[in-house]
Amino acid sequence: EQQSEIPQGVSNKKAIFWLIFGLILLPFAAHILVTNSVIIAKFFGMSDLVIGLTIIAIGTSLPELAASLAGVLKGEDDMAVGNIIGSNVFNILAVMGLPGILNPSLISDHAIGRDFWVMLLVSTLLLIMSLGRSRSINRIEGFILFLTFLAYQTYLFMNMAA
């Protein structure tokens, strides 16, 4: 089954070229995304915290969303769950840990007082949904999670100064 998913007619040299090209292009594109998003958001008066919680978070999560959707559409639900959990663990431990090692700094009061509790509440909601009767997240629960995301993003944009 896995053998049938491998593209035919692609040489190893061509595959390695595209791999290296992608690895070089990815940091460059990420830099452009972050720099220009911050410039545009600052123009509209957004704080650094709100910029990170909205524009940058969505932009950096799109590849994870694409991988999870591809896994679900292929019937490989474990791949989607592993991607989500792995990404969250990596983001919390490495993405928060490395900057703390390199340049210890204070965490915003809004990040602790508002965003931490939102993350904890949504994580608990996801846990309850995934450990329910069917041990799966159905369309209604997925819709509820998506609406929660939209509500949180709307709240952030309505209170951009925070």
C-alpha positions as a Python dict, from the first residue, in 0.01 Angstrom:
ca = {
    (1, 'E'): (0, 0, 0),
    (2, 'Q'): (279, 244, 87),
    (3, 'Q'): (468, 149, -227),
    (4, 'S'): (176, 270, -441),
    (5, 'E'): (200, 620, -289),
    (6, 'I'): (561, 673, -400),
    (7, 'P'): (572, 894, -712),
    (8, 'Q'): (696, 716, -1022),
    (9, 'G'): (960, 859, -1256),
    (10, 'V'): (1137, 1079, -997),
    (11, 'S'): (1509, 1018, -978),
    (12, 'N'): (1695, 1025, -647),
    (13, 'K'): (1898, 1326, -765),
    (14, 'K'): (1582, 1521, -843),
    (15, 'A'): (1424, 1427, -510),
    (16, 'I'): (1738, 1530, -318),
    (17, 'F'): (1752, 1858, -512),
    (18, 'W'): (1393, 1944, -417),
    (19, 'L'): (1455, 1842, -56),
    (20, 'I'): (1758, 2071, -29),
    (21, 'F'): (1577, 2349, -217),
    (22, 'G'): (1284, 2324, 26),
    (23, 'L'): (1512, 2325, 330),
    (24, 'I'): (1683, 2640, 204),
    (25, 'L'): (1361, 2813, 99),
    (26, 'L'): (1169, 2737, 420),
    (27, 'P'): (1370, 2962, 660),
    (28, 'F'): (1381, 3239, 399),
    (29, 'A'): (1003, 3226, 347),
    (30, 'A'): (944, 3209, 723),
    (31, 'H'): (1159, 3519, 772),
    (32, 'I'): (961, 3707, 504),
    (33, 'L'): (632, 3594, 662),
    (34, 'V'): (731, 3705, 1011),
    (35, 'T'): (891, 4034, 910),
    (36, 'N'): (612, 4150, 683),
    (37, 'S'): (335, 4028, 914),
    (38, 'V'): (484, 4225, 1201),
    (39, 'I'): (516, 4538, 986),
    (40, 'I'): (153, 4516, 871),
    (41, 'A'): (21, 4430, 1218),
    (42, 'K'): (219, 4711, 1384),
    (43, 'F'): (69, 4949, 1129),
    (44, 'F'): (-276, 4848, 1258),
    (45, 'G'): (-166, 4890, 1622),
    (46, 'M'): (-143, 4523, 1724),
    (47, 'S'): (79, 4421, 2015),
    (48, 'D'): (359, 4167, 1969),
    (49, 'L'): (164, 3912, 2175),
    (50, 'V'): (-148, 3941, 1957),
    (51, 'I'): (65, 3923, 1641),
    (52, 'G'): (220, 3599, 1766),
    (53, 'L'): (-113, 3452, 1877),
    (54, 'T'): (-285, 3525, 1546),
    (55, 'I'): (-93, 3588, 1226),
    (56, 'I'): (228, 3402, 1307),
    (57, 'A'): (51, 3110, 1478),
    (58, 'I'): (-181, 3057, 1181),
    (59, 'G'): (102, 3088, 930),
    (60, 'T'): (327, 2841, 1108),
    (61, 'S'): (41, 2596, 1169),
    (62, 'L'): (-71, 2566, 806),
    (63, 'P'): (178, 2285, 723),
    (64, 'E'): (57, 2091, 1029),
    (65, 'L'): (-303, 2144, 923),
    (66, 'A'): (-224, 2018, 572),
    (67, 'A'): (-46, 1708, 708),
    (68, 'S'): (-330, 1633, 948),
    (69, 'L'): (-595, 1674, 678),
    (70, 'A'): (-397, 1451, 442),
    (71, 'G'): (-371, 1186, 713),
    (72, 'V'): (-742, 1197, 793),
    (73, 'L'): (-841, 1187, 424),
    (74, 'K'): (-622, 878, 377),
    (75, 'G'): (-781, 714, 680),
    (76, 'E'): (-464, 742, 887),
    (77, 'D'): (-614, 911, 1193),
    (78, 'D'): (-316, 818, 1409),
    (79, 'M'): (-91, 1027, 1187),
    (80, 'A'): (-312, 1334, 1240),
    (81, 'V'): (-325, 1285, 1618),
    (82, 'G'): (50, 1222, 1636),
    (83, 'N'): (115, 1534, 1431),
    (84, 'I'): (-100, 1749, 1659),
    (85, 'I'): (39, 1612, 1985),
    (86, 'G'): (397, 1612, 1857),
    (87, 'S'): (366, 1968, 1734),
    (88, 'N'): (223, 2091, 2062),
    (89, 'V'): (488, 1915, 2269),
    (90, 'F'): (763, 2052, 2044),
    (91, 'N'): (621, 2405, 2056),
    (92, 'I'): (586, 2407, 2432),
    (93, 'L'): (921, 2246, 2514),
    (94, 'A'): (1157, 2353, 2235),
    (95, 'V'): (1005, 2673, 2100),
    (96, 'M'): (949, 2808, 2450),
    (97, 'G'): (1260, 2648, 2599),
    (98, 'L'): (1528, 2759, 2354),
    (99, 'P'): (1446, 3132, 2367),
    (100, 'G'): (1436, 3103, 2748),
    (101, 'I'): (1787, 2956, 2744),
    (102, 'L'): (1922, 3211, 2497),
    (103, 'N'): (1760, 3522, 2643),
    (104, 'P'): (1563, 3483, 2965),
    (105, 'S'): (1279, 3736, 2972),
    (106, 'L'): (948, 3807, 3137),
    (107, 'I'): (629, 3649, 3010),
    (108, 'S'): (348, 3893, 2941),
    (109, 'D'): (76, 3921, 3203),
    (110, 'H'): (-178, 3865, 2925),
    (111, 'A'): (-7, 3541, 2823),
    (112, 'I'): (-32, 3407, 3177),
    (113, 'G'): (-360, 3565, 3284),
    (114, 'R'): (-561, 3506, 2967),
    (115, 'D'): (-392, 3288, 2708),
    (116, 'F'): (-262, 3018, 2942),
    (117, 'W'): (-611, 2959, 3077),
    (118, 'V'): (-763, 2956, 2729),
    (119, 'M'): (-504, 2698, 2619),
    (120, 'L'): (-568, 2489, 2931),
    (121, 'L'): (-945, 2506, 2884),
    (122, 'V'): (-933, 2413, 2515),
    (123, 'S'): (-685, 2130, 2583),
    (124, 'T'): (-918, 1996, 2853),
    (125, 'L'): (-1213, 2025, 2615),
    (126, 'L'): (-1019, 1832, 2349),
    (127, 'L'): (-925, 1565, 2603),
    (128, 'I'): (-1288, 1523, 2713),
    (129, 'M'): (-1405, 1501, 2352),
    (130, 'S'): (-1138, 1252, 2248),
    (131, 'L'): (-1191, 1025, 2549),
    (132, 'G'): (-1569, 1023, 2513),
    (133, 'R'): (-1788, 727, 2420),
    (134, 'S'): (-1662, 682, 2066),
    (135, 'R'): (-1298, 779, 2141),
    (136, 'S'): (-1309, 1004, 1838),
    (137, 'I'): (-1391, 1361, 1754),
    (138, 'N'): (-1702, 1379, 1539),
    (139, 'R'): (-1810, 1663, 1311),
    (140, 'I'): (-2010, 1843, 1576),
    (141, 'E'): (-1717, 1837, 1820),
    (142, 'G'): (-1481, 1947, 1543),
    (143, 'F'): (-1717, 2231, 1462),
    (144, 'I'): (-1725, 2330, 1831),
    (145, 'L'): (-1343, 2334, 1843),
    (146, 'F'): (-1329, 2540, 1523),
    (147, 'L'): (-1586, 2787, 1658),
    (148, 'T'): (-1382, 2812, 1978),
    (149, 'F'): (-1077, 2901, 1769),
    (150, 'L'): (-1273, 3164, 1576),
    (151, 'A'): (-1414, 3310, 1899),
    (152, 'Y'): (-1065, 3333, 2051),
    (153, 'Q'): (-921, 3496, 1739),
    (154, 'T'): (-1214, 3740, 1727),
    (155, 'Y'): (-1160, 3826, 2093),
    (156, 'L'): (-790, 3892, 2027),
    (157, 'F'): (-865, 4118, 1731),
    (158, 'M'): (-1134, 4307, 1921),
    (159, 'N'): (-887, 4368, 2207),
    (160, 'M'): (-572, 4426, 1998),
    (161, 'A'): (-404, 4653, 2249),
    (162, 'A'): (-366, 4367, 2499),
}
